[in-house]
Amino acid sequence: MSNAEKLKNFLTQEVIPDLEEAIDEMFSFIEKAKMASIADKEELQDLQEMHSECKEIVAEIEAGEMDEEEAAGLLAEFVDMKTADEE
């Protein structure tokens, strides 16, 4: 399996679902609190931006626009980010 395919699978099976869950939780929290702090709004915006970036990366891979070296670098970054979040 190529690095691009590994990256695509990791994003679609791990990262994007986790981001969607975090976004849903943040919306729910803001709705329950009836008011969001600036920090809450910024965190929600950051999550939404990361979600969009991940979707764009998947689209690049599907279009064949990402080389193996770039995919390997991104995969390593996302794996490091995911393992840091789990600690």
N, CA, C and O atoms as a CHARMM CRD file, in Angstrom:
* protein
*
  348
    1    1 MET  N      0.85300  -1.18000   0.00000 PROA 1      0.00000
    2    1 MET  CA     0.00000   0.00000   0.00000 PROA 1      0.00000
    3    1 MET  C      0.89900   1.24400   0.00000 PROA 1      0.00000
    4    1 MET  O      1.87500   1.31100   0.74700 PROA 1      0.00000
    5    2 SER  N      0.56800   2.20400  -0.82600 PROA 2      0.00000
    6    2 SER  CA     1.36800   3.41800  -0.92800 PROA 2      0.00000
    7    2 SER  C      1.14400   4.32000   0.28600 PROA 2      0.00000
    8    2 SER  O      0.16200   4.17700   1.01500 PROA 2      0.00000
    9    3 ASN  N      2.07400   5.24600   0.48500 PROA 3      0.00000
   10    3 ASN  CA     1.92800   6.21200   1.57900 PROA 3      0.00000
   11    3 ASN  C      0.67700   7.05600   1.39300 PROA 3      0.00000
   12    3 ASN  O      0.00700   7.40400   2.36600 PROA 3      0.00000
   13    4 ALA  N      0.36400   7.38200   0.15300 PROA 4      0.00000
   14    4 ALA  CA    -0.83400   8.17900  -0.11900 PROA 4      0.00000
   15    4 ALA  C     -2.08900   7.41700   0.30100 PROA 4      0.00000
   16    4 ALA  O     -2.99300   7.99200   0.90700 PROA 4      0.00000
   17    5 GLU  N     -2.14400   6.13200  -0.01700 PROA 5      0.00000
   18    5 GLU  CA    -3.30100   5.32000   0.37800 PROA 5      0.00000
   19    5 GLU  C     -3.36700   5.16000   1.89700 PROA 5      0.00000
   20    5 GLU  O     -4.44900   5.20400   2.48200 PROA 5      0.00000
   21    6 LYS  N     -2.21300   4.97500   2.53100 PROA 6      0.00000
   22    6 LYS  CA    -2.18200   4.87900   3.99500 PROA 6      0.00000
   23    6 LYS  C     -2.69700   6.17400   4.62300 PROA 6      0.00000
   24    6 LYS  O     -3.47500   6.15200   5.57600 PROA 6      0.00000
   25    7 LEU  N     -2.24300   7.30700   4.06600 PROA 7      0.00000
   26    7 LEU  CA    -2.68200   8.60900   4.57200 PROA 7      0.00000
   27    7 LEU  C     -4.18400   8.77000   4.38500 PROA 7      0.00000
   28    7 LEU  O     -4.89200   9.18700   5.30200 PROA 7      0.00000
   29    8 LYS  N     -4.66100   8.44000   3.20300 PROA 8      0.00000
   30    8 LYS  CA    -6.10100   8.55500   2.92500 PROA 8      0.00000
   31    8 LYS  C     -6.91200   7.69700   3.89700 PROA 8      0.00000
   32    8 LYS  O     -7.90800   8.15900   4.45500 PROA 8      0.00000
   33    9 ASN  N     -6.48700   6.45800   4.09600 PROA 9      0.00000
   34    9 ASN  CA    -7.19700   5.57600   5.02600 PROA 9      0.00000
   35    9 ASN  C     -7.15800   6.10500   6.44500 PROA 9      0.00000
   36    9 ASN  O     -8.16900   6.07500   7.14700 PROA 9      0.00000
   37   10 PHE  N     -6.00800   6.58800   6.87600 PROA 10     0.00000
   38   10 PHE  CA    -5.88200   7.11400   8.23300 PROA 10     0.00000
   39   10 PHE  C     -6.79400   8.32200   8.42400 PROA 10     0.00000
   40   10 PHE  O     -7.46300   8.45200   9.44900 PROA 10     0.00000
   41   11 LEU  N     -6.81400   9.20100   7.43000 PROA 11     0.00000
   42   11 LEU  CA    -7.67300  10.38900   7.53400 PROA 11     0.00000
   43   11 LEU  C     -9.14600  10.01800   7.54100 PROA 11     0.00000
   44   11 LEU  O     -9.90800  10.52100   8.36700 PROA 11     0.00000
   45   12 THR  N     -9.55300   9.14600   6.63100 PROA 12     0.00000
   46   12 THR  CA   -10.98200   8.83400   6.50800 PROA 12     0.00000
   47   12 THR  C    -11.49200   7.93100   7.62600 PROA 12     0.00000
   48   12 THR  O    -12.67200   7.98600   7.97200 PROA 12     0.00000
   49   13 GLN  N    -10.62100   7.10500   8.19300 PROA 13     0.00000
   50   13 GLN  CA   -11.07200   6.16700   9.21900 PROA 13     0.00000
   51   13 GLN  C    -10.79100   6.63500  10.64000 PROA 13     0.00000
   52   13 GLN  O    -11.46800   6.20700  11.57500 PROA 13     0.00000
   53   14 GLU  N     -9.80900   7.50200  10.81600 PROA 14     0.00000
   54   14 GLU  CA    -9.42200   7.91400  12.16200 PROA 14     0.00000
   55   14 GLU  C     -9.63600   9.41200  12.40400 PROA 14     0.00000
   56   14 GLU  O    -10.41400   9.81000  13.27100 PROA 14     0.00000
   57   15 VAL  N     -8.94100  10.21900  11.63400 PROA 15     0.00000
   58   15 VAL  CA    -8.86300  11.64900  11.91700 PROA 15     0.00000
   59   15 VAL  C    -10.18500  12.37100  11.65200 PROA 15     0.00000
   60   15 VAL  O    -10.68800  13.07800  12.52500 PROA 15     0.00000
   61   16 ILE  N    -10.74600  12.20000  10.46100 PROA 16     0.00000
   62   16 ILE  CA   -11.97600  12.92300  10.11500 PROA 16     0.00000
   63   16 ILE  C    -13.13300  12.54600  11.03900 PROA 16     0.00000
   64   16 ILE  O    -13.83500  13.44300  11.50700 PROA 16     0.00000
   65   17 PRO  N    -13.36600  11.25500  11.32500 PROA 17     0.00000
   66   17 PRO  CA   -14.44200  10.93300  12.28000 PROA 17     0.00000
   67   17 PRO  C    -14.21800  11.54100  13.66800 PROA 17     0.00000
   68   17 PRO  O    -15.16700  11.99100  14.31100 PROA 17     0.00000
   69   18 ASP  N    -12.95400  11.55300  14.13100 PROA 18     0.00000
   70   18 ASP  CA   -12.66000  12.16200  15.42900 PROA 18     0.00000
   71   18 ASP  C    -12.93700  13.66000  15.40700 PROA 18     0.00000
   72   18 ASP  O    -13.48100  14.21000  16.36400 PROA 18     0.00000
   73   19 LEU  N    -12.56400  14.31400  14.32000 PROA 19     0.00000
   74   19 LEU  CA   -12.82600  15.75400  14.19700 PROA 19     0.00000
   75   19 LEU  C    -14.32700  16.03900  14.16400 PROA 19     0.00000
   76   19 LEU  O    -14.80200  16.98100  14.79800 PROA 19     0.00000
   77   20 GLU  N    -15.06400  15.21800  13.42200 PROA 20     0.00000
   78   20 GLU  CA   -16.51700  15.41000  13.35400 PROA 20     0.00000
   79   20 GLU  C    -17.15400  15.23600  14.72800 PROA 20     0.00000
   80   20 GLU  O    -18.06800  15.97700  15.09200 PROA 20     0.00000
   81   21 GLU  N    -16.67400  14.26300  15.48500 PROA 21     0.00000
   82   21 GLU  CA   -17.19600  14.05200  16.84000 PROA 21     0.00000
   83   21 GLU  C    -16.86400  15.25000  17.73700 PROA 21     0.00000
   84   21 GLU  O    -17.71500  15.70600  18.50000 PROA 21     0.00000
   85   22 ALA  N    -15.64100  15.75500  17.64700 PROA 22     0.00000
   86   22 ALA  CA   -15.23800  16.90600  18.45400 PROA 22     0.00000
   87   22 ALA  C    -16.04200  18.15100  18.08000 PROA 22     0.00000
   88   22 ALA  O    -16.42200  18.93100  18.95300 PROA 22     0.00000
   89   23 ILE  N    -16.29900  18.33600  16.79200 PROA 23     0.00000
   90   23 ILE  CA   -17.10200  19.47700  16.33600 PROA 23     0.00000
   91   23 ILE  C    -18.51900  19.36100  16.87800 PROA 23     0.00000
   92   23 ILE  O    -19.08000  20.34200  17.36600 PROA 23     0.00000
   93   24 ASP  N    -19.10100  18.16800  16.79500 PROA 24     0.00000
   94   24 ASP  CA   -20.45500  17.95200  17.32200 PROA 24     0.00000
   95   24 ASP  C    -20.51600  18.22500  18.82700 PROA 24     0.00000
   96   24 ASP  O    -21.46100  18.84500  19.31500 PROA 24     0.00000
   97   25 GLU  N    -19.49700  17.75300  19.55700 PROA 25     0.00000
   98   25 GLU  CA   -19.45400  17.98600  21.00000 PROA 25     0.00000
   99   25 GLU  C    -19.34600  19.47700  21.31600 PROA 25     0.00000
  100   25 GLU  O    -19.98800  19.96500  22.24500 PROA 25     0.00000
  101   26 MET  N    -18.53900  20.19300  20.54700 PROA 26     0.00000
  102   26 MET  CA   -18.36500  21.62600  20.77300 PROA 26     0.00000
  103   26 MET  C    -19.66500  22.37300  20.47500 PROA 26     0.00000
  104   26 MET  O    -20.04300  23.27200  21.22700 PROA 26     0.00000
  105   27 PHE  N    -20.35900  22.01300  19.38100 PROA 27     0.00000
  106   27 PHE  CA   -21.65700  22.62300  19.08100 PROA 27     0.00000
  107   27 PHE  C    -22.63500  22.35800  20.21800 PROA 27     0.00000
  108   27 PHE  O    -23.35300  23.26300  20.64400 PROA 27     0.00000
  109   28 SER  N    -22.66700  21.13600  20.70600 PROA 28     0.00000
  110   28 SER  CA   -23.57000  20.76500  21.79100 PROA 28     0.00000
  111   28 SER  C    -23.24900  21.55700  23.04900 PROA 28     0.00000
  112   28 SER  O    -24.15400  22.05500  23.71900 PROA 28     0.00000
  113   29 PHE  N    -21.97300  21.67400  23.37100 PROA 29     0.00000
  114   29 PHE  CA   -21.55400  22.43200  24.55000 PROA 29     0.00000
  115   29 PHE  C    -21.97600  23.88500  24.43600 PROA 29     0.00000
  116   29 PHE  O    -22.51400  24.45600  25.38500 PROA 29     0.00000
  117   30 ILE  N    -21.73500  24.48400  23.27900 PROA 30     0.00000
  118   30 ILE  CA   -22.08600  25.89300  23.06100 PROA 30     0.00000
  119   30 ILE  C    -23.59800  26.08000  23.15100 PROA 30     0.00000
  120   30 ILE  O    -24.07600  27.05700  23.72800 PROA 30     0.00000
  121   31 GLU  N    -24.34800  25.13500  22.57600 PROA 31     0.00000
  122   31 GLU  CA   -25.80900  25.21800  22.61100 PROA 31     0.00000
  123   31 GLU  C    -26.33200  25.12300  24.04700 PROA 31     0.00000
  124   31 GLU  O    -27.22400  25.87800  24.43400 PROA 31     0.00000
  125   32 LYS  N    -25.78300  24.20600  24.82800 PROA 32     0.00000
  126   32 LYS  CA   -26.21900  24.04100  26.21300 PROA 32     0.00000
  127   32 LYS  C    -25.85300  25.24500  27.07000 PROA 32     0.00000
  128   32 LYS  O    -26.61800  25.63900  27.95000 PROA 32     0.00000
  129   33 ALA  N    -24.70600  25.82000  26.82100 PROA 33     0.00000
  130   33 ALA  CA   -24.24400  26.96200  27.60200 PROA 33     0.00000
  131   33 ALA  C    -24.96700  28.24700  27.19300 PROA 33     0.00000
  132   33 ALA  O    -24.91400  29.24800  27.90800 PROA 33     0.00000
  133   34 LYS  N    -25.63600  28.21700  26.05400 PROA 34     0.00000
  134   34 LYS  CA   -26.36700  29.36500  25.49900 PROA 34     0.00000
  135   34 LYS  C    -25.46400  30.54700  25.15400 PROA 34     0.00000
  136   34 LYS  O    -25.91900  31.57100  24.64600 PROA 34     0.00000
  137   35 MET  N    -24.18600  30.38000  25.44100 PROA 35     0.00000
  138   35 MET  CA   -23.24700  31.45400  25.14900 PROA 35     0.00000
  139   35 MET  C    -21.86200  30.83700  25.02300 PROA 35     0.00000
  140   35 MET  O    -21.48100  29.98900  25.83000 PROA 35     0.00000
  141   36 ALA  N    -21.13000  31.24700  24.04300 PROA 36     0.00000
  142   36 ALA  CA   -19.79900  30.69500  23.83800 PROA 36     0.00000
  143   36 ALA  C    -18.74600  31.76800  24.08900 PROA 36     0.00000
  144   36 ALA  O    -18.89200  32.92000  23.68300 PROA 36     0.00000
  145   37 SER  N    -17.69300  31.35900  24.76300 PROA 37     0.00000
  146   37 SER  CA   -16.58200  32.28700  24.97000 PROA 37     0.00000
  147   37 SER  C    -15.81600  32.42100  23.65300 PROA 37     0.00000
  148   37 SER  O    -16.00600  31.64300  22.71800 PROA 37     0.00000
  149   38 ILE  N    -14.96600  33.40600  23.61200 PROA 38     0.00000
  150   38 ILE  CA   -14.14000  33.60300  22.42100 PROA 38     0.00000
  151   38 ILE  C    -13.25700  32.37300  22.21400 PROA 38     0.00000
  152   38 ILE  O    -13.05300  31.93800  21.08000 PROA 38     0.00000
  153   39 ALA  N    -12.74000  31.82000  23.29300 PROA 39     0.00000
  154   39 ALA  CA   -11.88500  30.62400  23.19200 PROA 39     0.00000
  155   39 ALA  C    -12.66200  29.44300  22.61500 PROA 39     0.00000
  156   39 ALA  O    -12.13000  28.69600  21.79400 PROA 39     0.00000
  157   40 ASP  N    -13.92100  29.26900  23.03900 PROA 40     0.00000
  158   40 ASP  CA   -14.75600  28.18900  22.51400 PROA 40     0.00000
  159   40 ASP  C    -14.98700  28.36800  21.01700 PROA 40     0.00000
  160   40 ASP  O    -14.89900  27.41100  20.24700 PROA 40     0.00000
  161   41 LYS  N    -15.27900  29.58600  20.61700 PROA 41     0.00000
  162   41 LYS  CA   -15.51600  29.86300  19.20000 PROA 41     0.00000
  163   41 LYS  C    -14.24600  29.62200  18.38500 PROA 41     0.00000
  164   41 LYS  O    -14.30400  29.08500  17.27900 PROA 41     0.00000
  165   42 GLU  N    -13.10100  30.02200  18.93800 PROA 42     0.00000
  166   42 GLU  CA   -11.83400  29.80700  18.23300 PROA 42     0.00000
  167   42 GLU  C    -11.52400  28.31800  18.11400 PROA 42     0.00000
  168   42 GLU  O    -11.05500  27.86100  17.07100 PROA 42     0.00000
  169   43 GLU  N    -11.78700  27.55800  19.18600 PROA 43     0.00000
  170   43 GLU  CA   -11.54200  26.12100  19.13400 PROA 43     0.00000
  171   43 GLU  C    -12.43500  25.45900  18.08600 PROA 43     0.00000
  172   43 GLU  O    -11.98100  24.60300  17.32800 PROA 43     0.00000
  173   44 LEU  N    -13.70100  25.85800  18.04700 PROA 44     0.00000
  174   44 LEU  CA   -14.62400  25.32600  17.04600 PROA 44     0.00000
  175   44 LEU  C    -14.14100  25.66800  15.64100 PROA 44     0.00000
  176   44 LEU  O    -14.15800  24.81700  14.75100 PROA 44     0.00000
  177   45 GLN  N    -13.71600  26.89700  15.44400 PROA 45     0.00000
  178   45 GLN  CA   -13.22000  27.31200  14.13200 PROA 45     0.00000
  179   45 GLN  C    -11.96900  26.51100  13.74900 PROA 45     0.00000
  180   45 GLN  O    -11.83200  26.09100  12.60000 PROA 45     0.00000
  181   46 ASP  N    -11.06000  26.29900  14.70400 PROA 46     0.00000
  182   46 ASP  CA    -9.85100  25.51100  14.43400 PROA 46     0.00000
  183   46 ASP  C    -10.21100  24.08700  14.03200 PROA 46     0.00000
  184   46 ASP  O     -9.63500  23.54500  13.08900 PROA 46     0.00000
  185   47 LEU  N    -11.15900  23.47400  14.74000 PROA 47     0.00000
  186   47 LEU  CA   -11.59300  22.11400  14.41800 PROA 47     0.00000
  187   47 LEU  C    -12.19800  22.05200  13.01400 PROA 47     0.00000
  188   47 LEU  O    -11.91800  21.13000  12.24800 PROA 47     0.00000
  189   48 GLN  N    -13.02900  23.04300  12.68900 PROA 48     0.00000
  190   48 GLN  CA   -13.65900  23.08000  11.36700 PROA 48     0.00000
  191   48 GLN  C    -12.62500  23.26800  10.25800 PROA 48     0.00000
  192   48 GLN  O    -12.73900  22.66800   9.18900 PROA 48     0.00000
  193   49 GLU  N    -11.61200  24.10500  10.51500 PROA 49     0.00000
  194   49 GLU  CA   -10.56200  24.32500   9.51900 PROA 49     0.00000
  195   49 GLU  C     -9.75100  23.05000   9.30500 PROA 49     0.00000
  196   49 GLU  O     -9.43400  22.69600   8.17000 PROA 49     0.00000
  197   50 MET  N     -9.41500  22.36000  10.39900 PROA 50     0.00000
  198   50 MET  CA    -8.65300  21.12100  10.27700 PROA 50     0.00000
  199   50 MET  C     -9.46700  20.07100   9.51600 PROA 50     0.00000
  200   50 MET  O     -8.92500  19.32900   8.69600 PROA 50     0.00000
  201   51 HSD  N    -10.76400  20.01700   9.79300 PROA 51     0.00000
  202   51 HSD  CA   -11.65800  19.08600   9.09400 PROA 51     0.00000
  203   51 HSD  C    -11.63200  19.37200   7.59000 PROA 51     0.00000
  204   51 HSD  O    -11.51100  18.45100   6.78200 PROA 51     0.00000
  205   52 SER  N    -11.74400  20.63800   7.22000 PROA 52     0.00000
  206   52 SER  CA   -11.71100  21.02600   5.80500 PROA 52     0.00000
  207   52 SER  C    -10.37300  20.66700   5.16400 PROA 52     0.00000
  208   52 SER  O    -10.33100  20.17500   4.03700 PROA 52     0.00000
  209   53 GLU  N     -9.27900  20.91600   5.88600 PROA 53     0.00000
  210   53 GLU  CA    -7.95900  20.59300   5.35500 PROA 53     0.00000
  211   53 GLU  C     -7.81300  19.08700   5.12100 PROA 53     0.00000
  212   53 GLU  O     -7.25100  18.66000   4.11300 PROA 53     0.00000
  213   54 CYS  N     -8.31900  18.29500   6.05500 PROA 54     0.00000
  214   54 CYS  CA    -8.24200  16.83600   5.89100 PROA 54     0.00000
  215   54 CYS  C     -9.03100  16.38500   4.67100 PROA 54     0.00000
  216   54 CYS  O     -8.57000  15.53300   3.91100 PROA 54     0.00000
  217   55 LYS  N    -10.22200  16.95500   4.47800 PROA 55     0.00000
  218   55 LYS  CA   -11.03400  16.62200   3.30400 PROA 55     0.00000
  219   55 LYS  C    -10.30100  17.00800   2.01200 PROA 55     0.00000
  220   55 LYS  O    -10.35500  16.28000   1.02100 PROA 55     0.00000
  221   56 GLU  N     -9.61100  18.16400   2.03100 PROA 56     0.00000
  222   56 GLU  CA    -8.86500  18.61000   0.86000 PROA 56     0.00000
  223   56 GLU  C     -7.70400  17.66200   0.55900 PROA 56     0.00000
  224   56 GLU  O     -7.41700  17.37600  -0.60300 PROA 56     0.00000
  225   57 ILE  N     -7.04000  17.17700   1.60200 PROA 57     0.00000
  226   57 ILE  CA    -5.93700  16.23300   1.41900 PROA 57     0.00000
  227   57 ILE  C     -6.45600  14.94500   0.77400 PROA 57     0.00000
  228   57 ILE  O     -5.84200  14.41000  -0.14900 PROA 57     0.00000
  229   58 VAL  N     -7.58800  14.45900   1.27100 PROA 58     0.00000
  230   58 VAL  CA    -8.18600  13.24500   0.69000 PROA 58     0.00000
  231   58 VAL  C     -8.51900  13.48400  -0.78400 PROA 58     0.00000
  232   58 VAL  O     -8.27400  12.61600  -1.62200 PROA 58     0.00000
  233   59 ALA  N     -9.06900  14.64100  -1.10200 PROA 59     0.00000
  234   59 ALA  CA    -9.39900  14.95900  -2.49900 PROA 59     0.00000
  235   59 ALA  C     -8.13500  15.01100  -3.36300 PROA 59     0.00000
  236   59 ALA  O     -8.14300  14.54400  -4.50200 PROA 59     0.00000
  237   60 GLU  N     -7.05200  15.57500  -2.82600 PROA 60     0.00000
  238   60 GLU  CA    -5.78100  15.60900  -3.56400 PROA 60     0.00000
  239   60 GLU  C     -5.28100  14.20500  -3.86800 PROA 60     0.00000
  240   60 GLU  O     -4.82900  13.91700  -4.97600 PROA 60     0.00000
  241   61 ILE  N     -5.37000  13.33400  -2.86200 PROA 61     0.00000
  242   61 ILE  CA    -4.91900  11.94900  -3.04800 PROA 61     0.00000
  243   61 ILE  C     -5.76300  11.26200  -4.11000 PROA 61     0.00000
  244   61 ILE  O     -5.23700  10.59000  -4.99700 PROA 61     0.00000
  245   62 GLU  N     -7.07600  11.43700  -4.01200 PROA 62     0.00000
  246   62 GLU  CA    -7.97200  10.79300  -4.97900 PROA 62     0.00000
  247   62 GLU  C     -7.74600  11.30100  -6.40000 PROA 62     0.00000
  248   62 GLU  O     -7.95800  10.57100  -7.36900 PROA 62     0.00000
  249   63 ALA  N     -7.31400  12.55700  -6.51700 PROA 63     0.00000
  250   63 ALA  CA    -7.04600  13.13500  -7.83500 PROA 63     0.00000
  251   63 ALA  C     -5.63500  12.81500  -8.32400 PROA 63     0.00000
  252   63 ALA  O     -5.26000  13.19100  -9.43500 PROA 63     0.00000
  253   64 GLY  N     -4.85500  12.12100  -7.49400 PROA 64     0.00000
  254   64 GLY  CA    -3.49400  11.77300  -7.87600 PROA 64     0.00000
  255   64 GLY  C     -2.53400  12.94200  -7.86100 PROA 64     0.00000
  256   64 GLY  O     -1.52600  12.93100  -8.56700 PROA 64     0.00000
  257   65 GLU  N     -2.84400  13.96500  -7.05000 PROA 65     0.00000
  258   65 GLU  CA    -2.04100  15.18300  -7.02800 PROA 65     0.00000
  259   65 GLU  C     -1.02900  15.22700  -5.88400 PROA 65     0.00000
  260   65 GLU  O     -0.38300  16.25500  -5.68000 PROA 65     0.00000
  261   66 MET  N     -0.87700  14.13000  -5.13400 PROA 66     0.00000
  262   66 MET  CA     0.05400  14.13400  -4.01500 PROA 66     0.00000
  263   66 MET  C      1.13600  13.08500  -4.24500 PROA 66     0.00000
  264   66 MET  O      0.85100  11.92600  -4.54800 PROA 66     0.00000
  265   67 ASP  N      2.38800  13.52500  -4.09300 PROA 67     0.00000
  266   67 ASP  CA     3.47600  12.56500  -4.27500 PROA 67     0.00000
  267   67 ASP  C      3.69800  11.78200  -2.97600 PROA 67     0.00000
  268   67 ASP  O      3.22700  12.16700  -1.90600 PROA 67     0.00000
  269   68 GLU  N      4.41500  10.69400  -3.10400 PROA 68     0.00000
  270   68 GLU  CA     4.62600   9.76600  -1.98100 PROA 68     0.00000
  271   68 GLU  C      5.38500  10.40700  -0.82500 PROA 68     0.00000
  272   68 GLU  O      5.10600  10.13000   0.34200 PROA 68     0.00000
  273   69 GLU  N      6.34100  11.26100  -1.15700 PROA 69     0.00000
  274   69 GLU  CA     7.14700  11.90600  -0.11400 PROA 69     0.00000
  275   69 GLU  C      6.28600  12.84200   0.73200 PROA 69     0.00000
  276   69 GLU  O      6.37300  12.83000   1.95900 PROA 69     0.00000
  277   70 GLU  N      5.46700  13.64000   0.08400 PROA 70     0.00000
  278   70 GLU  CA     4.57100  14.54500   0.80300 PROA 70     0.00000
  279   70 GLU  C      3.57400  13.74500   1.64300 PROA 70     0.00000
  280   70 GLU  O      3.29200  14.10300   2.78600 PROA 70     0.00000
  281   71 ALA  N      3.04400  12.66500   1.07500 PROA 71     0.00000
  282   71 ALA  CA     2.08700  11.81800   1.79900 PROA 71     0.00000
  283   71 ALA  C      2.73300  11.20900   3.03700 PROA 71     0.00000
  284   71 ALA  O      2.10800  11.15000   4.09600 PROA 71     0.00000
  285   72 ALA  N      3.97700  10.75600   2.91500 PROA 72     0.00000
  286   72 ALA  CA     4.68500  10.16200   4.04500 PROA 72     0.00000
  287   72 ALA  C      4.88500  11.18500   5.15200 PROA 72     0.00000
  288   72 ALA  O      4.71300  10.86800   6.32900 PROA 72     0.00000
  289   73 GLY  N      5.24500  12.39900   4.78900 PROA 73     0.00000
  290   73 GLY  CA     5.43400  13.47000   5.77600 PROA 73     0.00000
  291   73 GLY  C      4.14700  13.82300   6.49300 PROA 73     0.00000
  292   73 GLY  O      4.13100  13.97500   7.71400 PROA 73     0.00000
  293   74 LEU  N      3.06700  13.95400   5.73300 PROA 74     0.00000
  294   74 LEU  CA     1.76700  14.27400   6.33300 PROA 74     0.00000
  295   74 LEU  C      1.27400  13.13500   7.22000 PROA 74     0.00000
  296   74 LEU  O      0.73000  13.37200   8.29800 PROA 74     0.00000
  297   75 LEU  N      1.46500  11.90900   6.76700 PROA 75     0.00000
  298   75 LEU  CA     1.04600  10.75200   7.55400 PROA 75     0.00000
  299   75 LEU  C      1.76000  10.75400   8.90300 PROA 75     0.00000
  300   75 LEU  O      1.13100  10.54800   9.94100 PROA 75     0.00000
  301   76 ALA  N      3.06800  10.98500   8.89100 PROA 76     0.00000
  302   76 ALA  CA     3.83900  11.02800  10.13600 PROA 76     0.00000
  303   76 ALA  C      3.32600  12.13200  11.05800 PROA 76     0.00000
  304   76 ALA  O      3.21000  11.92300  12.26500 PROA 76     0.00000
  305   77 GLU  N      3.01900  13.30500  10.50100 PROA 77     0.00000
  306   77 GLU  CA     2.49700  14.41900  11.30700 PROA 77     0.00000
  307   77 GLU  C      1.15200  14.05500  11.93500 PROA 77     0.00000
  308   77 GLU  O      0.93700  14.29600  13.12300 PROA 77     0.00000
  309   78 PHE  N      0.25900  13.48200  11.15200 PROA 78     0.00000
  310   78 PHE  CA    -1.06300  13.13800  11.67900 PROA 78     0.00000
  311   78 PHE  C     -0.98500  12.02900  12.72300 PROA 78     0.00000
  312   78 PHE  O     -1.71000  12.06300  13.71800 PROA 78     0.00000
  313   79 VAL  N     -0.11400  11.04800  12.50600 PROA 79     0.00000
  314   79 VAL  CA     0.04500   9.97200  13.49100 PROA 79     0.00000
  315   79 VAL  C      0.60100  10.55900  14.79700 PROA 79     0.00000
  316   79 VAL  O      0.13300  10.21000  15.88000 PROA 79     0.00000
  317   80 ASP  N      1.58900  11.44100  14.69700 PROA 80     0.00000
  318   80 ASP  CA     2.13100  12.08300  15.90100 PROA 80     0.00000
  319   80 ASP  C      1.05800  12.89500  16.63100 PROA 80     0.00000
  320   80 ASP  O      0.96300  12.84500  17.85700 PROA 80     0.00000
  321   81 MET  N      0.26400  13.63200  15.87900 PROA 81     0.00000
  322   81 MET  CA    -0.80200  14.44900  16.46400 PROA 81     0.00000
  323   81 MET  C     -1.82300  13.56900  17.16800 PROA 81     0.00000
  324   81 MET  O     -2.25800  13.87400  18.27800 PROA 81     0.00000
  325   82 LYS  N     -2.20200  12.48000  16.51800 PROA 82     0.00000
  326   82 LYS  CA    -3.21500  11.56700  17.07300 PROA 82     0.00000
  327   82 LYS  C     -2.69500  10.89600  18.33800 PROA 82     0.00000
  328   82 LYS  O     -3.43300  10.78600  19.31800 PROA 82     0.00000
  329   83 THR  N     -1.46100  10.45200  18.34000 PROA 83     0.00000
  330   83 THR  CA    -0.92000   9.78500  19.52200 PROA 83     0.00000
  331   83 THR  C     -0.72000  10.77700  20.65900 PROA 83     0.00000
  332   83 THR  O     -0.86000  10.41000  21.82600 PROA 83     0.00000
  333   84 ALA  N     -0.39500  12.02700  20.34100 PROA 84     0.00000
  334   84 ALA  CA    -0.25400  13.05400  21.38300 PROA 84     0.00000
  335   84 ALA  C     -1.59800  13.34900  22.03700 PROA 84     0.00000
  336   84 ALA  O     -1.66700  13.57400  23.24600 PROA 84     0.00000
  337   85 ASP  N     -2.67400  13.34800  21.23600 PROA 85     0.00000
  338   85 ASP  CA    -4.02200  13.58800  21.76700 PROA 85     0.00000
  339   85 ASP  C     -4.48500  12.46600  22.68200 PROA 85     0.00000
  340   85 ASP  O     -5.25200  12.70200  23.61500 PROA 85     0.00000
  341   86 GLU  N     -4.02200  11.24200  22.42200 PROA 86     0.00000
  342   86 GLU  CA    -4.46700  10.09300  23.19600 PROA 86     0.00000
  343   86 GLU  C     -3.73600   9.96400  24.51900 PROA 86     0.00000
  344   86 GLU  O     -4.17200   9.21700  25.39500 PROA 86     0.00000
  345   87 GLU  N     -2.62900  10.68100  24.67900 PROA 87     0.00000
  346   87 GLU  CA    -1.84700  10.58800  25.91500 PROA 87     0.00000
  347   87 GLU  C     -2.42900  11.40500  27.02900 PROA 87     0.00000
  348   87 GLU  O     -1.88000  11.42700  28.13100 PROA 87     0.00000
